[in-house]
């Protein structure tokens, strides 16, 4: 029995819990324990699936969770890792370069394993929305919904006046152009922006700088995982905003501390994320950890399975 597979993409790591191979309970407490870098095996999140027997031509259903146990919605890196997991398990069905569909709670995303040996995968992230209602952005009074587009919005954070742009691509994101994105800046301002009163459902945060019209640097603070060294959905969000502001070309290399990915924006605004991923571990949980995970199933309600349906 294999309880888990661990993958990383540009330094962003996820644990795959494949219900075809393990009976590990998936509860919010279990997810937090698995992702704990001291008490568990450590990860930025959990990919649970496939939730139905996968068949070519039929969307493959999975659920994505942040390390705090909250629903992730859509993770660009997570989708790439899960596509690689499918291809690694059944190369003949999923690794021939043809396109297939992954379905999460945020909707459907196309996926294509470009090069199985290199772990190169492309996923479609859809057409982003700049509507303030989709990001759930409030006006400065902190109670009234903001109408219209959330581009070039003033935001005061800890006494600092920022100009931000918000985008929804399965998760809410807030992009902050800065002179120099650093880990220290992301760790300092990221929590304040993510939990700002104007974002009642919180937001992911990207601190962004254009190196050139085809190269971008970002630092990321996620609402459900904290500071991360890379995020595919964040890279897509930052490029979507830069493209909307006229700052970049249609194809951009996004550099993050954990590595780089390529983002392409089609004429209709649809975004494709391409990059490398790799499996780094697979195995079973030790008896003591498995006992704690089983205990969470008795003490807490399981996460609703099949939420992606």
Number of C-alpha atoms within 10 A of each C-alpha: 10 16 20 24 19 22 25 23 26 21 19 21 27 27 31 23 22 20 19 14 11 13 13 18 21 23 22 23 23 27 26 23 23 27 25 17 12 9 11 16 15 18 23 28 29 29 25 21 22 22 18 13 11 14 11 11 9 12 19 24 23 23 25 27 26 25 27 22 23 17 20 24 19 24 24 25 32 29 27 30 29 25 26 30 22 18 19 17 11 11 14 9 16 23 22 14 15 11 16 20 19 22 21 24 18 19 15 20 20 18 26 24 27 20 15 20 11 12 21 19 25 25 25 22 27 19 17 20 20 22 18 22 16 18 26 20 28 18 16 14 9 14 13 11 16 18 13 10 18 22 19 15 12 13 19 14 13 10 7 9 10 16 15 20 25 30 28 23 25 24 22 28 28 28 28 24 20 16 9 14 19 18 18 11 15 23 16 13 16 28 19 16 26 25 15 19 17 22 20 15 14 24 29 28 31 30 26 25 20 20 13 13 16 17 18 21 22 29 30 28 29 23 24 20 19 19 21 20 18 28 30 29 25 30 30 28 30 30 31 29 26 23 18 14 12 10 13 20 15 17 18 23 20 26 19 23 16 15 16 23 21 21 27 20 21 12 8 8 16 14 24 22 22 24 22 24 26 20 18 11 11 14 11 13 18 9 9 9 17 17 11 13 22 17 14 20 18 11 10 12 13 15 20 11 14 16 17 19 16
